[in-house]
């Protein structure tokens, strides 16, 4: 059906799903910018840091209905022409019917979005970063689907009349909607960066932008797509735990901490964003455990790949007391006078990590 005929249903679906989700994760204040951004992020795909909530109306006025309509029209047209042969004489860009005129408009919207996304990707690709290992990396952005070699609308019209080409696979819903998913990620990232820039009370610079990029990495959201299976340990997650996970994922305040933090605030104690977000609690619970676990994993990997005559050592910071830290700093001063390195590689030269 043409997007104009499904727009009301799309808006209704998006609104009702958003209301239900917001009530679950305690993000019902429309005036709260953090709540609004969390809902915008939740509508992104799981691969792109979101939860794939209903998002037919799209983001920032860019609806995802046009690519769905283009795909379904291109797929169904041959069958429709067999049922009604006269339809084959009607150009897919004819302005005389709602379906063909909206097909042309929807396809134009797809080409516009594709050009916009490619332009932004090219801009980000020019933003280079040189890593210590000498490799060069550009600013992150999700990848576009492959095979997006799309003709203009007139070229598409002639291709649709030829049953021997692969235009229908090139116009698959997965590929075309993927273009709009990539565009939604870019627009949401812009809003998140603006939020970070205006968030004067945040303890961690660029926190939400870094969170969004981190959750857009390969496999970051696969746990949301795993089905609960009582026969597999850890696959059945308590509702309270899952809510806390989702709130952390979307940059919301952790509601499980609200009663305690509200009581502290009522007593006149300072309660920060880091407290509300759960960052303080996680850091306090783990101390340096996660950091140390990562170091030991890297140490094992480096040791396994080290050639003869080269040794790897962990930098010992003592038992964590001020006296032991001062002693460790003195023992490693010949390597680095300002701090104790995490890992030391002794060979023809000494490398500090």
Secondary structure in CASP SS format (residue, H / E / C, confidence):
PFRMAT SS
TARGET T0000
AUTHOR 0000-0000-0000
METHOD secondary structure of the structure
MODEL  1
X C 1.00
X C 1.00
X H 1.00
X H 1.00
X H 1.00
X H 1.00
X H 1.00
X H 1.00
X H 1.00
X H 1.00
X H 1.00
X H 1.00
X H 1.00
X H 1.00
X H 1.00
X H 1.00
X H 1.00
X H 1.00
X H 1.00
X H 1.00
X H 1.00
X H 1.00
X H 1.00
X H 1.00
X C 1.00
X C 1.00
X C 1.00
X C 1.00
X C 1.00
X C 1.00
X C 1.00
X C 1.00
X H 1.00
X H 1.00
X H 1.00
X H 1.00
X H 1.00
X H 1.00
X H 1.00
X H 1.00
X H 1.00
X H 1.00
X C 1.00
X C 1.00
X C 1.00
X H 1.00
X H 1.00
X H 1.00
X C 1.00
X C 1.00
X C 1.00
X C 1.00
X C 1.00
X C 1.00
X C 1.00
X C 1.00
X C 1.00
X C 1.00
X E 1.00
X C 1.00
X C 1.00
X E 1.00
X C 1.00
X C 1.00
X H 1.00
X H 1.00
X H 1.00
X H 1.00
X H 1.00
X H 1.00
X H 1.00
X H 1.00
X H 1.00
X H 1.00
X H 1.00
X H 1.00
X H 1.00
X H 1.00
X H 1.00
X H 1.00
X H 1.00
X H 1.00
X H 1.00
X C 1.00
X H 1.00
X H 1.00
X H 1.00
X H 1.00
X H 1.00
X C 1.00
X C 1.00
X C 1.00
X C 1.00
X C 1.00
X C 1.00
X C 1.00
X C 1.00
X H 1.00
X H 1.00
X H 1.00
X H 1.00
X H 1.00
X H 1.00
X H 1.00
X H 1.00
X H 1.00
X H 1.00
X H 1.00
X H 1.00
X H 1.00
X H 1.00
X H 1.00
X H 1.00
X H 1.00
X H 1.00
X H 1.00
X H 1.00
X H 1.00
X H 1.00
X H 1.00
X H 1.00
X H 1.00
X H 1.00
X H 1.00
X H 1.00
X C 1.00
X C 1.00
X E 1.00
X E 1.00
X E 1.00
X C 1.00
X C 1.00
X C 1.00
X C 1.00
X C 1.00
X E 1.00
X E 1.00
X E 1.00
X C 1.00
X C 1.00
X C 1.00
X C 1.00
X C 1.00
X C 1.00
X C 1.00
X C 1.00
X C 1.00
X C 1.00
X C 1.00
X C 1.00
X C 1.00
X C 1.00
X H 1.00
X H 1.00
X H 1.00
X H 1.00
X H 1.00
X H 1.00
X H 1.00
X H 1.00
X C 1.00
X C 1.00
X C 1.00
X C 1.00
X C 1.00
X C 1.00
X H 1.00
X H 1.00
X H 1.00
X H 1.00
X C 1.00
X C 1.00
X H 1.00
X H 1.00
X H 1.00
X H 1.00
X H 1.00
X H 1.00
X H 1.00
X H 1.00
X H 1.00
X H 1.00
X H 1.00
X H 1.00
X H 1.00
X H 1.00
X H 1.00
X H 1.00
X H 1.00
X H 1.00
X H 1.00
X H 1.00
X H 1.00
X H 1.00
X H 1.00
X H 1.00
X H 1.00
X H 1.00
X C 1.00
X C 1.00
X C 1.00
X C 1.00
X C 1.00
X C 1.00
X C 1.00
X C 1.00
X H 1.00
X H 1.00
X H 1.00
X H 1.00
X H 1.00
X H 1.00
X H 1.00
X H 1.00
X C 1.00
X C 1.00
X C 1.00
X C 1.00
X C 1.00
X C 1.00
X C 1.00
X H 1.00
X H 1.00
X H 1.00
X H 1.00
X C 1.00
X C 1.00
X C 1.00
X C 1.00
X C 1.00
X C 1.00
X C 1.00
X C 1.00
X C 1.00
X C 1.00
X C 1.00
X C 1.00
X C 1.00
X H 1.00
X H 1.00
X H 1.00
X H 1.00
X H 1.00
X H 1.00
X H 1.00
X H 1.00
X H 1.00
X H 1.00
X H 1.00
X H 1.00
X C 1.00
X C 1.00
X C 1.00
X C 1.00
X H 1.00
X H 1.00
X H 1.00
X H 1.00
X H 1.00
X H 1.00
X H 1.00
X H 1.00
X H 1.00
X H 1.00
X H 1.00
X H 1.00
X C 1.00
X C 1.00
X C 1.00
X C 1.00
X C 1.00
X C 1.00
X H 1.00
X H 1.00
X H 1.00
X H 1.00
X H 1.00
X C 1.00
X H 1.00
X H 1.00
X H 1.00
X H 1.00
X H 1.00
X H 1.00
X H 1.00
X H 1.00
X C 1.00
X C 1.00
X H 1.00
X H 1.00
X H 1.00
X H 1.00
X H 1.00
X H 1.00
X H 1.00
X H 1.00
X H 1.00
X H 1.00
X H 1.00
X H 1.00
X H 1.00
X H 1.00
X H 1.00
X H 1.00
X C 1.00
X C 1.00
X C 1.00
X C 1.00
X C 1.00
X C 1.00
X E 1.00
X E 1.00
X E 1.00
X E 1.00
X C 1.00
X C 1.00
X C 1.00
X C 1.00
X C 1.00
X C 1.00
X C 1.00
X H 1.00
X H 1.00
X H 1.00
X H 1.00
X H 1.00
X H 1.00
X H 1.00
X H 1.00
X H 1.00
X H 1.00
X C 1.00
X C 1.00
X C 1.00
X C 1.00
X C 1.00
X C 1.00
X C 1.00
X C 1.00
X C 1.00
X C 1.00
X C 1.00
X E 1.00
X E 1.00
X E 1.00
X E 1.00
X C 1.00
X C 1.00
X C 1.00
X E 1.00
X E 1.00
X E 1.00
X C 1.00
END
